Amino acid sequence: MFNIEEELKKLPDKPGVYLMHNDKDEIIYVGKAVVLKNRVRQYFQSSRNKSAKIKKMVSQIAYFEYIITDSELEALVLECNLIKEHNPKYNTMLKDDKSYPYIKVTVQEDYPKVLFARHIKRDKNKYFGPYTSANAVKDTIEILRKIYKIRVCNRVLPRDIGLERPCLYYQMKQCDAPCQDYISKEDYRKKIDQVIGFLNGDYKEVITYLENQMMKAAEDLNFEQAAEYRDLMRSVDHISNKQKINSYNQEDRDIIAMAKSQLESVVAVFIVRDGKLLGREHFHMKHGLESTKSEILNEFVKQFYAGTPYIPREIFIETEIDEAEMISQWLSAKKGLKVTISVPKRGSKAQMVEMARKNALTILNMDSERIKLEEKRTIGAVHEIEQLIGVPDLKRMEAFDISNISGFQTVASMVVYENGKPKKNDYRKFKIRSVKGPDDYKSMEEVLTRRFSHGKEEQKLLEDNQIDFEYGSFTRFPDVLLMDGGKGQVNVAERVLAELGIAIPVCGMVKDDHHRTRGLYYHNEEILFPPKSEAFHLLTRIQDEAHRFAIEFHRELRGKASVHSVLDEIPGIGPKRRKALMKHFKDISMIREATPEELAAVEGIPKHVAEEIYHFFH
């Protein structure tokens, strides 16, 4: 049991970062301190000077943790990274932070791939970036694959070596076919090391290759192909960003100003490069009522430059910020050149800041109504649902639906909504394995058992420190479970959760005679809500989305005529072995009931694959 009073006594007299958690283990606030002992204690001391936001935050703290750093500057960097990673509820947040592209090399694999990525994950792979141009990143990945003949397939190697014929990329001489063992693991790794060398700044080999190809195409009078190589060279140049890195031009600057409303502000950034205004961007900041312009801009500058790939020599801001000197040191270290942060008082520079402020005000006025409507139909709708069913703090909702036609290839969908918005990265599709014929209840029982059993396994790995991040959408459990149906589906879900020892509220989304959502079935009673309410519209969207996602998956499978596609999920089973199994057993159900010995008796099915098939169905 975490005793806050006792833990406060143990706080060190050193700089660092502290993380406040609520009773759901969520990080609700991240802060930094010159002296952790003094700063963290202040939250729990009685004081009339605390803002309403801080008081509310403190009331929700179940426990805290801290990380000691060697300096306040290190604490600043760590604070920025943790805020970006965890998106804490009570920090002043940059709402529409842009995600810049990265190049990912999957070095944890025996035969790595080179991939496009939008976010860095703590998965032991290598990430390079961020870069400013997604198209340039894609072009560069294509170049690297062609030059070094890096694989693009999703085969699990070396396990799948020799199971299938090499793909088209091998025929096109763009892959060395490690899937056939045509290249040794050591030689393949040497190519990956060259790729990493390029991404670390050694561009000579790639540039030389492209120049030679361009000259050869020009000599052959193939000017169109020569132009393609020229464009690829430009993409490499863009990736290297060497002109900007080496630029000492004092006219590279960002101009930052803002317009503030009660709980939301717009920050405008004017981008000046080589003395020319190249563009302007605006960002929404979410904050408390008591937040000042200085505080908001201070947080914006930290979060914005933690994620943006290029840092200018000069940053002009509208008003003084508390941590300007320290942020300047941090940015100077990142850039490798002196970066200054200043507030222009007069002249053309001050006029530019005023122009940015007016721009932010215009956008704030234009967007305020849209933002209110968006929050009403998302967060507002969630609050209505909270009141309807009496469950507080709803954030994550999961909905499930079953789709089949006369029992053919029964599938299920799982859709996820957070804060009233779809979180499509967490959507999941399921092929029903154990149910014969059209039985929605049994199918739903299988799906929920798989979903939450998998989730418990991931949570156990997390607790045992065998993994240090939430790597799947199953790790996090929903605050409420929404079933596409009434009492029957709810009973199935509650039974599965009870067997697994999980407590989650379960609601059935009930439809009327016209197949429209009319209410929720919860705690053995039907809760109706006004047909024009935001809760009604949100639940209708969720139910329609779950149905759409399941139907879309079902059509996809039918379109491929994959009657036996459940076999494709088994490691080591390709078209040839699938055909042999179906020819021998005639029916999926007979394969499901076969022993490993009976499976191994099929021509072309090795003993280890027979074991895989048996364990898949059992």
ZAVEX-855951 format. One record per residue (C-alpha): x, y, z; residue number from 0. Coordinates in nm, 3 decimals. Example, Ala and Ser with C-alpha at 12.3 -4.5 7.8 and 13.67 -1.06 7.14 Angstrom:
2
        c1        c2        c3   resi
     1.230    -0.450     0.780      0
     1.367    -0.106     0.714      1
END
This chain:
618
        c1        c2        c3   resi
     0.000     0.000     0.000      0
     0.147     0.337    -0.104      1
     0.161     0.574     0.194      2
     0.195     0.927     0.057      3
     0.308     1.080     0.389      4
     0.582     0.820     0.433      5
     0.698     0.844     0.072      6
     0.721     1.225     0.094      7
     0.981     1.182     0.369      8
     1.197     0.971     0.136      9
     1.215     1.229    -0.145     10
     1.576     1.315    -0.237     11
     1.735     1.659    -0.229     12
     1.819     1.636    -0.602     13
     1.687     1.747    -0.941     14
     1.458     1.518    -1.136     15
     1.115     1.444    -1.281     16
     0.808     1.330    -1.088     17
     0.504     1.141    -1.220     18
     0.164     1.151    -1.049     19
    -0.061     0.843    -1.089     20
    -0.431     0.795    -1.022     21
    -0.593     0.476    -0.887     22
    -0.613     0.334    -1.241     23
    -0.233     0.353    -1.274     24
    -0.269     0.632    -1.532     25
    -0.008     0.909    -1.531     26
    -0.210     1.228    -1.479     27
     0.075     1.478    -1.439     28
     0.445     1.501    -1.518     29
     0.664     1.776    -1.375     30
     1.030     1.857    -1.320     31
     1.202     1.997    -1.017     32
     1.533     2.154    -0.922     33
     1.485     1.988    -0.581     34
     1.240     1.697    -0.585     35
     1.193     1.703    -0.208     36
     1.068     2.062    -0.205     37
     0.860     2.057    -0.523     38
     0.662     1.737    -0.470     39
     0.585     1.820    -0.106     40
     0.424     2.148    -0.211     41
     0.135     1.961    -0.376     42
     0.031     1.799    -0.050     43
     0.066     2.103     0.177     44
    -0.245     2.303     0.262     45
    -0.237     2.634     0.080     46
    -0.490     2.889    -0.036     47
    -0.275     2.967    -0.340     48
    -0.343     2.639    -0.517     49
    -0.549     2.670    -0.833     50
    -0.872     2.473    -0.878     51
    -0.699     2.259    -1.140     52
    -0.413     2.165    -0.903     53
    -0.655     2.091    -0.618     54
    -0.855     1.858    -0.840     55
    -0.540     1.689    -0.964     56
    -0.406     1.635    -0.611     57
    -0.738     1.481    -0.503     58
    -0.689     1.211    -0.767     59
    -0.328     1.118    -0.684     60
    -0.303     0.757    -0.564     61
     0.075     0.744    -0.573     62
     0.376     0.915    -0.728     63
     0.716     0.811    -0.857     64
     1.026     1.007    -0.951     65
     1.340     0.984    -1.162     66
     1.659     1.150    -1.038     67
     1.870     1.339    -1.295     68
     2.215     1.496    -1.280     69
     2.091     1.844    -1.366     70
     1.783     2.057    -1.418     71
     1.856     2.055    -1.793     72
     1.842     1.674    -1.800     73
     1.516     1.694    -1.607     74
     1.376     1.933    -1.869     75
     1.459     1.693    -2.153     76
     1.314     1.395    -1.967     77
     1.000     1.592    -1.876     78
     0.940     1.678    -2.243     79
     0.982     1.315    -2.348     80
     0.750     1.180    -2.077     81
     0.478     1.438    -2.147     82
     0.489     1.350    -2.516     83
     0.476     0.977    -2.441     84
     0.203     0.972    -2.176     85
    -0.016     1.274    -2.264     86
    -0.104     1.343    -1.897     87
    -0.451     1.478    -1.823     88
    -0.341     1.775    -1.607     89
    -0.043     1.899    -1.806     90
    -0.090     2.191    -2.042     91
    -0.096     1.996    -2.367     92
    -0.021     2.062    -2.729     93
    -0.339     1.903    -2.868     94
    -0.265     1.868    -3.236     95
     0.105     1.786    -3.220     96
     0.214     1.682    -3.567     97
     0.377     1.343    -3.614     98
     0.687     1.354    -3.832     99
     0.804     1.049    -4.027    100
     1.087     0.820    -3.919    101
     1.278     0.535    -4.084    102
     1.265     0.216    -3.880    103
     1.517    -0.069    -3.912    104
     1.389    -0.384    -3.740    105
     1.727    -0.485    -3.600    106
     1.570    -0.720    -3.344    107
     1.487    -0.958    -3.632    108
     1.741    -1.205    -3.770    109
     1.679    -1.064    -4.119    110
     1.580    -0.697    -4.059    111
     1.352    -0.481    -4.277    112
     1.357    -0.106    -4.348    113
     1.017     0.051    -4.281    114
     0.831     0.383    -4.271    115
     0.714     0.481    -3.920    116
     0.516     0.769    -3.772    117
     0.607     0.713    -3.408    118
     0.899     0.577    -3.208    119
     0.814     0.269    -3.001    120
     1.024     0.119    -2.726    121
     1.066    -0.208    -2.915    122
     1.449    -0.238    -2.945    123
     1.447    -0.145    -3.314    124
     1.650     0.145    -3.457    125
     1.469     0.466    -3.554    126
     1.612     0.749    -3.763    127
     1.457     1.093    -3.792    128
     1.233     1.274    -3.755    129
     1.231     1.405    -4.112    130
     1.029     1.685    -4.265    131
     0.903     1.512    -4.581    132
     0.709     1.186    -4.580    133
     0.754     1.151    -4.956    134
     1.130     1.191    -4.926    135
     1.136     0.923    -4.655    136
     0.938     0.682    -4.874    137
     1.166     0.750    -5.172    138
     1.474     0.691    -4.957    139
     1.339     0.361    -4.821    140
     1.273     0.251    -5.179    141
     1.628     0.345    -5.281    142
     1.781     0.157    -4.986    143
     1.575    -0.153    -5.062    144
     1.680    -0.150    -5.427    145
     2.049    -0.081    -5.369    146
     2.099    -0.320    -5.078    147
     1.827    -0.569    -5.180    148
     1.653    -0.562    -4.842    149
     1.345    -0.781    -4.805    150
     0.995    -0.630    -4.785    151
     0.794    -0.944    -4.696    152
     0.641    -1.029    -4.358    153
     0.772    -1.386    -4.348    154
     0.914    -1.493    -4.013    155
     1.275    -1.581    -4.079    156
     1.457    -1.814    -4.032    157
     1.148    -2.016    -3.934    158
     0.983    -1.985    -4.278    159
     1.295    -2.038    -4.490    160
     1.213    -2.262    -4.786    161
     0.840    -2.290    -4.715    162
     0.732    -2.086    -5.017    163
     0.881    -1.978    -5.345    164
     1.065    -1.642    -5.357    165
     0.843    -1.345    -5.438    166
     0.842    -1.107    -5.732    167
     1.107    -0.881    -5.578    168
     1.362    -1.162    -5.615    169
     1.268    -1.206    -5.981    170
     1.314    -0.828    -6.027    171
     1.660    -0.854    -5.865    172
     1.550    -0.623    -5.582    173
     1.578    -0.883    -5.303    174
     1.844    -1.144    -5.225    175
     1.572    -1.390    -5.110    176
     1.683    -1.469    -4.754    177
     1.352    -1.663    -4.744    178
     1.529    -1.926    -4.961    179
     1.861    -1.903    -4.777    180
     2.018    -1.757    -5.094    181
     2.210    -1.514    -4.873    182
     2.364    -1.596    -4.537    183
     2.252    -1.421    -4.222    184
     2.599    -1.268    -4.184    185
     2.607    -1.124    -4.539    186
     2.254    -0.992    -4.500    187
     2.355    -0.820    -4.176    188
     2.646    -0.651    -4.355    189
     2.394    -0.494    -4.593    190
     2.184    -0.378    -4.298    191
     2.497    -0.223    -4.143    192
     2.548    -0.028    -4.468    193
     2.187     0.092    -4.453    194
     2.241     0.207    -4.094    195
     2.563     0.379    -4.201    196
     2.370     0.573    -4.464    197
     2.103     0.673    -4.212    198
     2.377     0.787    -3.974    199
     2.512     1.025    -4.239    200
     2.734     0.825    -4.475    201
     2.559     0.918    -4.803    202
     2.856     0.877    -5.037    203
     2.781     0.525    -5.161    204
     2.413     0.595    -5.232    205
     2.480     0.929    -5.402    206
     2.753     0.770    -5.618    207
     2.516     0.490    -5.720    208
     2.238     0.734    -5.817    209
     2.476     0.962    -6.006    210
     2.613     0.668    -6.206    211
     2.262     0.546    -6.287    212
     2.155     0.895    -6.391    213
     2.458     0.938    -6.619    214
     2.408     0.593    -6.772    215
     2.040     0.667    -6.844    216
     2.135     1.002    -7.001    217
     2.400     0.839    -7.222    218
     2.135     0.592    -7.339    219
     1.913     0.894    -7.420    220
     1.664     0.771    -7.162    221
     1.604     1.119    -7.023    222
     1.284     1.029    -6.842    223
     1.465     0.766    -6.633    224
     1.755     1.006    -6.580    225
     1.509     1.260    -6.440    226
     1.375     0.993    -6.201    227
     1.726     0.930    -6.067    228
     1.776     1.306    -6.033    229
     1.456     1.329    -5.825    230
     1.570     1.038    -5.609    231
     1.896     1.221    -5.545    232
     1.695     1.520    -5.429    233
     1.503     1.295    -5.188    234
     1.830     1.170    -5.042    235
     1.947     1.531    -5.017    236
     1.623     1.617    -4.835    237
     1.676     1.333    -4.591    238
     2.033     1.433    -4.520    239
     1.913     1.791    -4.459    240
     2.280     1.891    -4.485    241
     2.213     2.241    -4.616    242
     2.010     2.326    -4.304    243
     2.241     2.152    -4.061    244
     2.540     2.348    -4.185    245
     2.352     2.674    -4.226    246
     2.481     2.962    -4.015    247
     2.232     3.206    -4.165    248
     2.097     3.436    -3.897    249
     1.770     3.472    -4.093    250
     1.647     3.127    -3.993    251
     1.391     3.193    -3.722    252
     1.050     3.097    -3.585    253
     0.808     3.364    -3.467    254
     0.562     3.249    -3.200    255
     0.256     3.425    -3.058    256
    -0.083     3.319    -2.924    257
    -0.446     3.403    -2.858    258
    -0.607     3.272    -2.538    259
    -0.957     3.172    -2.437    260
    -1.061     3.018    -2.106    261
    -0.956     2.655    -2.155    262
    -0.802     2.660    -2.499    263
    -0.549     2.872    -2.685    264
    -0.418     2.889    -3.039    265
    -0.044     2.932    -3.090    266
     0.070     3.058    -3.431    267
     0.419     2.982    -3.562    268
     0.561     3.180    -3.856    269
     0.849     2.995    -4.024    270
     1.123     3.218    -4.169    271
     1.410     3.057    -4.361    272
     1.685     3.251    -4.538    273
     1.494     3.569    -4.460    274
     1.177     3.451    -4.637    275
     0.843     3.363    -4.478    276
     0.800     3.002    -4.591    277
     0.476     2.926    -4.410    278
     0.273     2.942    -4.095    279
     0.122     2.678    -3.872    280
    -0.117     2.694    -3.581    281
    -0.160     2.464    -3.282    282
    -0.425     2.425    -3.013    283
    -0.318     2.416    -2.649    284
    -0.541     2.273    -2.376    285
    -0.491     2.426    -2.030    286
    -0.655     2.534    -1.705    287
    -0.849     2.851    -1.630    288
    -0.564     3.000    -1.427    289
    -0.291     2.938    -1.688    290
    -0.113     3.254    -1.804    291
     0.019     3.331    -2.152    292
     0.372     3.294    -2.021    293
     0.301     2.947    -1.878    294
     0.124     2.829    -2.193    295
     0.401     2.951    -2.424    296
     0.663     2.796    -2.198    297
     0.496     2.454    -2.229    298
     0.435     2.501    -2.602    299
     0.799     2.575    -2.681    300
     0.915     2.265    -2.490    301
     0.662     2.029    -2.649    302
     0.686     2.176    -2.999    303
     1.066     2.159    -3.025    304
     1.075     1.815    -2.865    305
     0.897     1.687    -3.176    306
     0.987     1.913    -3.466    307
     1.284     1.799    -3.678    308
     1.441     2.139    -3.748    309
     1.540     2.401    -3.492    310
     1.613     2.756    -3.613    311
     1.891     2.982    -3.483    312
     1.644     3.236    -3.341    313
     1.303     3.202    -3.175    314
     1.098     3.517    -3.125    315
     0.812     3.487    -2.876    316
     0.533     3.718    -2.768    317
     0.610     3.729    -2.397    318
     0.886     3.629    -2.155    319
     0.886     3.267    -2.038    320
     1.033     3.134    -1.714    321
     1.259     2.866    -1.858    322
     1.389     3.055    -2.161    323
     1.757     3.022    -2.068    324
     1.737     2.650    -1.993    325
     1.530     2.576    -2.305    326
     1.785     2.772    -2.507    327
     2.065     2.550    -2.368    328
     1.867     2.237    -2.451    329
     1.789     2.347    -2.808    330
     2.148     2.460    -2.863    331
     2.268     2.113    -2.762    332
     2.015     1.950    -2.998    333
     2.111     2.173    -3.291    334
     2.483     2.191    -3.228    335
     2.470     2.569    -3.266    336
     2.370     2.858    -3.040    337
     1.988     2.900    -3.028    338
     1.845     3.219    -2.881    339
     1.495     3.288    -2.745    340
     1.396     3.652    -2.721    341
     1.098     3.891    -2.705    342
     1.126     4.168    -2.970    343
     1.020     4.510    -2.836    344
     1.022     4.728    -3.148    345
     1.084     4.737    -3.522    346
     1.006     4.480    -3.789    347
     1.066     4.186    -3.555    348
     0.803     4.310    -3.310    349
     0.568     4.369    -3.604    350
     0.612     4.005    -3.711    351
     0.524     3.887    -3.359    352
     0.213     4.108    -3.364    353
     0.117     3.965    -3.703    354
     0.148     3.612    -3.561    355
    -0.068     3.713    -3.262    356
    -0.342     3.850    -3.490    357
    -0.324     3.535    -3.698    358
    -0.369     3.321    -3.386    359
    -0.666     3.534    -3.276    360
    -0.835     3.497    -3.614    361
    -0.793     3.119    -3.607    362
    -0.912     3.096    -3.247    363
    -1.231     3.285    -3.335    364
    -1.287     3.071    -3.644    365
    -1.222     2.744    -3.465    366
    -1.392     2.810    -3.132    367
    -1.739     2.714    -3.254    368
    -1.609     2.408    -3.437    369
    -1.416     2.299    -3.128    370
    -1.724     2.340    -2.907    371
    -1.935     2.131    -3.144    372
    -1.665     1.864    -3.168    373
    -1.629     1.845    -2.790    374
    -2.007     1.830    -2.750    375
    -2.039     1.532    -2.984    376
    -1.742     1.348    -2.830    377
    -1.655     1.436    -2.469    378
    -2.004     1.577    -2.411    379
    -2.164     1.257    -2.539    380
    -1.939     1.048    -2.313    381
    -2.045     1.254    -2.010    382
    -2.411     1.192    -2.102    383
    -2.346     0.817    -2.113    384
    -2.171     0.839    -1.774    385
    -2.482     0.997    -1.626    386
    -2.718     0.750    -1.796    387
    -2.550     0.438    -1.658    388
    -2.393     0.587    -1.345    389
    -2.033     0.493    -1.436    390
    -1.784     0.781    -1.384    391
    -1.461     0.856    -1.573    392
    -1.544     0.676    -1.897    393
    -1.255     0.710    -2.135    394
    -1.214     0.389    -2.333    395
    -1.514     0.202    -2.476    396
    -1.491    -0.123    -2.674    397
    -1.771    -0.259    -2.892    398
    -1.796    -0.605    -3.052    399
    -2.003    -0.742    -3.339    400
    -2.038    -1.081    -3.510    401
    -2.082    -1.128    -3.884    402
    -2.163    -1.443    -4.082    403
    -2.385    -1.561    -4.365    404
    -2.546    -1.895    -4.278    405
    -2.244    -1.974    -4.064    406
    -1.994    -1.922    -4.346    407
    -1.660    -1.791    -4.221    408
    -1.793    -1.634    -3.902    409
    -1.590    -1.328    -3.804    410
    -1.601    -1.065    -3.532    411
    -1.496    -0.704    -3.498    412
    -1.364    -0.506    -3.204    413
    -1.377    -0.127    -3.234    414
    -1.235     0.114    -2.976    415
    -1.346     0.466    -2.889    416
    -1.148     0.693    -2.657    417
    -1.296     1.021    -2.537    418
    -1.576     0.976    -2.788    419
    -1.346     0.934    -3.090    420
    -1.254     0.617    -3.279    421
    -0.906     0.485    -3.206    422
    -0.855     0.287    -3.525    423
    -0.505     0.164    -3.441    424
    -0.666    -0.047    -3.167    425
    -0.937    -0.200    -3.387    426
    -0.908    -0.579    -3.419    427
    -1.056    -0.850    -3.642    428
    -1.120    -1.209    -3.537    429
    -1.183    -1.530    -3.732    430
    -1.399    -1.766    -3.529    431
    -1.214    -2.095    -3.479    432
    -1.418    -2.315    -3.246    433
    -1.781    -2.259    -3.349    434
    -1.957    -2.457    -3.622    435
    -2.251    -2.290    -3.794    436
    -2.428    -1.962    -3.710    437
    -2.413    -1.926    -3.331    438
    -2.360    -1.562    -3.233    439
    -2.353    -1.633    -2.859    440
    -2.083    -1.902    -2.882    441
    -1.889    -1.689    -3.132    442
    -1.901    -1.390    -2.898    443
    -1.790    -1.608    -2.607    444
    -1.484    -1.719    -2.805    445
    -1.394    -1.365    -2.911    446
    -1.422    -1.213    -2.565    447
    -1.229    -1.502    -2.410    448
    -0.948    -1.455    -2.660    449
    -0.945    -1.077    -2.623    450
    -0.933    -1.065    -2.242    451
    -0.713    -1.374    -2.193    452
    -0.460    -1.216    -2.427    453
    -0.493    -0.888    -2.235    454
    -0.429    -1.057    -1.900    455
    -0.118    -1.226    -2.041    456
     0.017    -0.891    -2.165    457
    -0.058    -0.725    -1.831    458
     0.124    -1.005    -1.647    459
     0.431    -0.958    -1.869    460
     0.414    -0.585    -1.796    461
     0.390    -0.642    -1.419    462
     0.679    -0.891    -1.425    463
     0.893    -0.640    -1.619    464
     0.933    -0.888    -1.905    465
     0.818    -0.607    -2.129    466
     0.857    -0.236    -2.053    467
     0.578    -0.093    -2.267    468
     0.218    -0.159    -2.368    469
     0.280    -0.325    -2.701    470
    -0.074    -0.430    -2.793    471
    -0.426    -0.293    -2.797    472
    -0.523    -0.580    -2.563    473
    -0.306    -0.458    -2.273    474
    -0.548    -0.180    -2.179    475
    -0.896    -0.286    -2.069    476
    -1.203    -0.072    -2.148    477
    -1.395     0.130    -1.892    478
    -1.717    -0.008    -2.040    479
    -1.790    -0.296    -2.278    480
    -2.060    -0.240    -2.543    481
    -2.231    -0.545    -2.693    482
    -2.423    -0.537    -3.019    483
    -2.740    -0.683    -2.872    484
    -2.951    -0.703    -2.560    485
    -2.974    -0.932    -2.260    486
    -2.833    -1.244    -2.427    487
    -2.508    -1.085    -2.544    488
    -2.465    -0.901    -2.213    489
    -2.502    -1.228    -2.021    490
    -2.236    -1.392    -2.240    491
    -1.994    -1.105    -2.180    492
    -2.054    -1.095    -1.804    493
    -2.001    -1.472    -1.779    494
    -1.667    -1.454    -1.968    495
    -1.543    -1.164    -1.754    496
    -1.647    -1.341    -1.433    497
    -1.460    -1.658    -1.534    498
    -1.148    -1.452    -1.601    499
    -1.183    -1.254    -1.278    500
    -1.225    -0.918    -1.453    501
    -1.468    -0.646    -1.342    502
    -1.585    -0.425    -1.629    503
    -1.936    -0.276    -1.675    504
    -2.118    -0.438    -1.969    505
    -2.394    -0.268    -2.168    506
    -2.603    -0.399    -2.454    507
    -2.677    -0.156    -2.739    508
    -3.048    -0.216    -2.801    509
    -3.213    -0.138    -3.135    510
    -3.574    -0.063    -3.220    511
    -3.792    -0.223    -3.491    512
    -3.628     0.003    -3.751    513
    -3.280    -0.124    -3.653    514
    -3.189     0.207    -3.488    515
    -3.016     0.232    -3.150    516
    -3.276     0.322    -2.888    517
    -3.099     0.262    -2.557    518
    -2.866     0.058    -2.340    519
    -2.937    -0.266    -2.155    520
    -2.753    -0.239    -1.823    521
    -2.799    -0.408    -1.484    522
    -3.103    -0.601    -1.613    523
    -3.293    -0.296    -1.725    524
    -3.323    -0.099    -2.043    525
    -3.210     0.264    -2.022    526
    -3.365     0.485    -2.289    527
    -3.230     0.821    -2.396    528
    -3.368     1.105    -2.609    529
    -3.325     1.028    -2.982    530
    -3.166     1.369    -3.044    531
    -2.917     1.352    -2.757    532
    -2.541     1.340    -2.815    533
    -2.528     1.007    -2.630    534
    -2.778     0.864    -2.881    535
    -2.569     0.984    -3.176    536
    -2.240     0.856    -3.030    537
    -2.375     0.509    -2.949    538
    -2.532     0.488    -3.294    539
    -2.194     0.573    -3.448    540
    -2.019     0.310    -3.235    541
    -2.275     0.040    -3.319    542
    -2.265     0.124    -3.689    543
    -1.885     0.127    -3.686    544
    -1.861    -0.216    -3.519    545
    -2.109    -0.353    -3.773    546
    -1.928    -0.189    -4.067    547
    -1.590    -0.319    -3.958    548
    -1.718    -0.677    -3.920    549
    -1.905    -0.671    -4.253    550
    -1.601    -0.523    -4.429    551
    -1.380    -0.804    -4.297    552
    -1.637    -1.065    -4.398    553
    -1.660    -0.925    -4.751    554
    -1.283    -0.919    -4.775    555
    -1.267    -1.289    -4.693    556
    -1.552    -1.378    -4.927    557
    -1.394    -1.173    -5.204    558
    -1.080    -1.385    -5.174    559
    -1.294    -1.701    -5.174    560
    -1.097    -1.805    -4.867    561
    -1.334    -2.073    -4.737    562
    -1.038    -2.247    -4.576    563
    -0.848    -1.933    -4.486    564
    -0.842    -2.024    -4.116    565
    -0.554    -2.256    -4.212    566
    -0.358    -1.958    -4.341    567
    -0.320    -1.836    -3.981    568
    -0.117    -2.147    -3.891    569
     0.263    -2.106    -3.910    570
     0.410    -2.323    -4.185    571
     0.086    -2.359    -4.386    572
     0.093    -2.220    -4.736    573
    -0.131    -2.282    -5.041    574
     0.031    -2.619    -5.121    575
    -0.003    -2.766    -4.773    576
    -0.352    -2.621    -4.730    577
    -0.456    -2.792    -5.053    578
    -0.306    -3.124    -4.936    579
    -0.489    -3.104    -4.603    580
    -0.825    -3.027    -4.763    581
    -0.778    -3.303    -5.019    582
    -0.705    -3.556    -4.742    583
    -0.961    -3.451    -4.479    584
    -1.229    -3.291    -4.703    585
    -1.352    -3.059    -4.426    586
    -1.214    -2.808    -4.174    587
    -1.397    -2.983    -3.888    588
    -1.212    -3.308    -3.963    589
    -0.878    -3.125    -3.957    590
    -0.978    -2.972    -3.625    591
    -1.053    -3.315    -3.477    592
    -0.744    -3.492    -3.618    593
    -0.455    -3.604    -3.396    594
    -0.095    -3.488    -3.463    595
    -0.017    -3.837    -3.596    596
    -0.310    -3.825    -3.841    597
    -0.205    -3.480    -3.957    598
     0.157    -3.587    -4.007    599
     0.034    -3.874    -4.225    600
    -0.073    -3.624    -4.492    601
     0.177    -3.601    -4.776    602
     0.391    -3.288    -4.746    603
     0.306    -3.217    -4.379    604
     0.618    -3.247    -4.155    605
     0.579    -3.355    -3.795    606
     0.652    -3.007    -3.653    607
     0.386    -2.850    -3.879    608
     0.137    -3.120    -3.772    609
     0.203    -3.016    -3.411    610
     0.145    -2.649    -3.503    611
    -0.191    -2.738    -3.664    612
    -0.303    -2.942    -3.365    613
    -0.207    -2.673    -3.110    614
    -0.375    -2.404    -3.321    615
    -0.714    -2.575    -3.286    616
    -0.663    -2.693    -2.929    617
END
